[in-house]
C-alpha cells in the first residue's frame, strides 16, 4: 500500500527553507537537528555520517562552534521531478580583514 504524501505549496516550501536556514544561522544544535531523522545519512566530501548523533557530533556542532550566529540562506531553489526540491546556497566566511576565506556551494 502506498503511503499518501501531502503536496506542499510554493509558500510551504519557502517557509520550510527559511526556517531551516534560520536554524543553521543560530547556535541551537537541538533546533538544527530537529530537521533530521534518527536514521539520516549525510555525505559531504571526505565524510560519511550515519545517524542523527553522527551528524550532530561531526557536522552541526563543528559548524556552530566555528561560525556561531553566521547567517545562511537559500539563494535559489527548484522543484525536483517526483517531489522534493534542491536548494542552492553559498556561505562566505570573512576574516577580520574582510577577505573571503571560504566559499562553498551545494
Backbone as numpy.savetxt, mean C-alpha at the origin, in Angstrom:
# Nx Ny Nz CAx CAy CAz Cx Cy Cz
-20.20 -23.85 -5.86 -21.04 -22.68 -5.86 -20.15 -21.44 -5.86
-20.42 -20.52 -6.77 -19.65 -19.29 -6.85 -20.02 -18.36 -5.70
-19.02 -17.69 -5.18 -19.25 -16.72 -4.12 -19.60 -15.38 -4.77
-20.73 -14.80 -4.40 -21.09 -13.51 -5.00 -20.11 -12.43 -4.56
-19.81 -11.54 -5.47 -18.93 -10.43 -5.14 -19.67 -9.13 -5.39
-19.45 -8.19 -4.51 -20.08 -6.89 -4.66 -19.34 -6.10 -5.73
-20.08 -5.33 -6.48 -19.47 -4.46 -7.49 -19.27 -3.10 -6.84
-18.05 -2.64 -6.85 -17.74 -1.34 -6.27 -17.91 -0.25 -7.31
-18.41 0.88 -6.89 -18.50 2.04 -7.76 -17.12 2.71 -7.83
-16.96 3.60 -8.78 -15.71 4.35 -8.87 -15.47 5.12 -7.57
-16.52 5.68 -7.00 -16.38 6.43 -5.74 -15.93 5.51 -4.61
-16.44 4.26 -4.58 -16.01 3.29 -3.56 -14.52 2.99 -3.69
-14.07 2.78 -4.92 -12.66 2.47 -5.17 -11.79 3.66 -4.78
-12.18 4.84 -5.18 -11.40 6.04 -4.84 -11.32 6.24 -3.34
-12.43 5.99 -2.63 -12.46 6.12 -1.18 -11.52 5.10 -0.52
-11.58 3.85 -1.00 -10.71 2.80 -0.47 -9.24 3.15 -0.68
-8.89 3.58 -1.89 -7.50 3.92 -2.21 -7.02 5.06 -1.30
-7.84 6.08 -1.12 -7.46 7.20 -0.25 -7.23 6.72 1.18
-8.15 5.91 1.71 -8.00 5.40 3.08 -6.73 4.56 3.22
-6.48 3.70 2.23 -5.31 2.82 2.26 -4.02 3.65 2.29
-3.90 4.62 1.39 -2.70 5.43 1.34 -2.58 6.38 2.53
-3.71 6.84 3.07 -3.66 7.63 4.30 -3.08 6.80 5.44
-3.46 5.52 5.51 -2.91 4.64 6.54 -1.39 4.56 6.42
-0.88 4.38 5.20 0.56 4.29 5.00 1.26 5.61 5.26
0.53 6.72 5.26 1.12 8.02 5.55 1.28 8.28 7.04
0.78 7.37 7.88 0.90 7.52 9.32 1.91 6.55 9.90
1.77 6.30 11.19 2.69 5.40 11.86 1.97 4.28 12.62
0.68 4.12 12.38 -0.12 3.12 13.07 -0.06 1.79 12.32
0.80 0.89 12.80 0.98 -0.41 12.13 -0.33 -1.20 12.09
-1.12 -1.14 13.15 -2.38 -1.89 13.17 -3.33 -1.38 12.08
-3.37 -0.08 11.90 -4.23 0.48 10.84 -3.74 0.02 9.46
-2.45 0.07 9.24 -1.90 -0.39 7.96 -2.23 -1.86 7.73
-2.00 -2.67 8.75 -2.18 -4.10 8.60 -3.64 -4.52 8.50
-4.56 -3.64 8.87 -5.99 -3.97 8.76 -6.42 -4.17 7.31
-5.61 -3.75 6.36 -5.92 -3.91 4.94 -5.42 -5.24 4.37
-4.75 -6.06 5.19 -4.16 -7.30 4.72 -4.79 -8.50 5.39
-4.98 -9.57 4.62 -5.50 -10.83 5.16 -4.41 -11.54 5.95
-4.81 -12.43 6.85 -3.83 -13.18 7.65 -2.88 -13.99 6.77
-3.37 -14.48 5.62 -2.56 -15.32 4.74 -1.98 -14.55 3.55
-1.79 -13.24 3.70 -1.25 -12.41 2.63 0.11 -12.93 2.17
0.38 -12.80 0.88 1.70 -13.07 0.32 2.10 -11.81 -0.43
3.21 -11.24 -0.06 3.68 -10.00 -0.66 5.11 -10.22 -1.15
5.33 -9.90 -2.41 6.67 -10.03 -2.97 7.11 -8.68 -3.50
8.26 -8.25 -3.02 8.93 -7.08 -3.56 10.31 -7.57 -3.99
10.99 -6.83 -4.84 12.28 -7.33 -5.33 13.19 -7.81 -4.19
13.56 -9.07 -4.27 14.49 -9.66 -3.31 13.87 -10.22 -2.04
12.56 -10.04 -1.87 11.93 -10.48 -0.62 10.55 -11.07 -0.89
10.29 -12.21 -0.28 8.97 -12.82 -0.31 8.48 -12.92 1.13
7.34 -12.29 1.41 6.77 -12.31 2.76 5.48 -13.09 2.71
5.35 -14.06 3.61 4.15 -14.89 3.67 3.53 -14.74 5.05
2.31 -14.23 5.08 1.59 -14.05 6.33 1.64 -12.61 6.81
0.59 -12.25 7.53 0.43 -10.88 8.01 1.58 -10.44 8.92
2.01 -11.31 9.79 3.09 -10.93 10.71 4.41 -10.71 9.96
4.65 -11.49 8.92 5.87 -11.29 8.13 5.83 -9.93 7.42
4.67 -9.58 6.88 4.53 -8.27 6.22 4.72 -7.16 7.24
4.14 -7.32 8.42 4.31 -6.30 9.47 5.79 -6.17 9.85
6.44 -7.30 10.14 7.81 -7.28 10.65 8.83 -6.86 9.60
8.65 -7.30 8.35 9.67 -7.08 7.33 9.39 -5.89 6.42
8.17 -5.35 6.47 7.84 -4.28 5.53 7.20 -3.08 6.23
6.03 -3.28 6.84 5.30 -2.15 7.42 6.10 -1.46 8.53
6.62 -2.24 9.46 7.38 -1.65 10.58 8.61 -0.92 10.07
9.32 -1.50 9.13 10.51 -0.85 8.57 10.13 0.45 7.86
9.01 0.44 7.13 8.59 1.62 6.39 8.22 2.76 7.34
7.38 2.49 8.33 6.96 3.57 9.22 8.10 4.04 10.12
9.07 3.18 10.38 10.25 3.61 11.15 11.14 4.53 10.32
11.31 4.18 9.06 12.19 4.97 8.18 11.53 6.26 7.71
10.22 6.23 7.50 9.51 7.38 6.93 8.27 7.73 7.75
8.42 8.04 9.03 7.24 8.30 9.86 6.44 9.50 9.33
5.16 9.27 9.14 4.28 10.34 8.70 4.49 10.79 7.27
5.25 10.01 6.49 5.50 10.38 5.09 4.23 10.18 4.29
3.68 11.26 3.72 2.46 11.08 2.94 2.71 10.27 1.68
1.74 9.50 1.32 1.79 8.68 0.12 0.44 8.79 -0.55
0.42 8.64 -1.84 -0.87 8.73 -2.53 -0.83 7.90 -3.81
-2.01 7.59 -4.28 -2.16 6.90 -5.55 -2.36 7.97 -6.60
-1.42 8.07 -7.51 -1.48 9.14 -8.49 -2.37 8.83 -9.68
-2.52 7.56 -10.00 -3.45 7.16 -11.04 -3.75 5.68 -10.87
-4.91 5.27 -11.32 -5.28 3.87 -11.22 -6.13 3.48 -12.41
-6.20 2.20 -12.65 -7.08 1.70 -13.69 -7.69 0.39 -13.23
-8.85 0.08 -13.77 -9.55 -1.14 -13.41 -9.03 -2.29 -14.26
-8.92 -3.45 -13.67 -8.41 -4.63 -14.35 -9.56 -5.49 -14.84
-9.37 -6.13 -15.97 -10.36 -7.06 -16.49 -10.56 -8.17 -15.46
-11.78 -8.49 -15.15 -12.06 -9.54 -14.18 -12.14 -9.03 -12.75
-11.98 -7.74 -12.55 -12.11 -7.17 -11.22 -10.79 -6.68 -10.66
-10.89 -5.84 -9.68 -9.71 -5.27 -9.04 -9.23 -4.03 -9.77
-8.22 -3.43 -9.22 -7.64 -2.26 -9.88 -6.15 -2.23 -9.59
-5.44 -1.50 -10.42 -4.00 -1.33 -10.26 -3.75 0.14 -9.96
-2.95 0.41 -8.97 -2.66 1.77 -8.57 -1.20 2.07 -8.84
-0.94 3.18 -9.46 0.44 3.60 -9.72 0.78 4.69 -8.72
1.89 4.52 -8.05 2.28 5.47 -7.01 3.77 5.72 -7.10
4.19 6.80 -6.53 5.62 7.06 -6.40 5.86 7.61 -5.02
7.04 7.35 -4.52 7.44 7.85 -3.21 8.76 8.56 -3.41
8.78 9.82 -3.08 10.03 10.56 -3.15 10.45 10.88 -1.73
11.65 10.51 -1.39 12.19 10.74 -0.06 13.27 11.81 -0.20
13.07 12.91 0.47 14.01 14.02 0.33 14.92 14.09 1.54
16.20 14.35 1.30 17.11 14.55 2.42 17.06 16.02 2.82
17.86 16.41 3.80 17.79 17.78 4.30 18.22 18.81 3.27
18.95 18.41 2.26 19.35 19.31 1.20 18.28 19.44 0.12
17.23 18.64 0.22 16.15 18.70 -0.76 16.43 17.88 -2.01
17.48 17.07 -2.01 17.77 16.25 -3.17 16.97 14.96 -3.09
16.58 14.45 -4.24 15.83 13.21 -4.26 16.81 12.07 -3.97
16.51 11.31 -2.90 17.36 10.17 -2.53 16.84 8.88 -3.14
15.52 8.75 -3.28 14.95 7.52 -3.82 13.62 7.83 -4.46
13.32 7.14 -5.53 12.01 7.25 -6.15 11.65 5.85 -6.63
10.53 5.32 -6.13 10.08 3.98 -6.48 8.73 4.07 -7.13
8.52 3.33 -8.20 7.21 3.24 -8.83 6.77 1.80 -8.79
5.48 1.58 -8.48 4.92 0.24 -8.47 3.69 0.21 -9.32
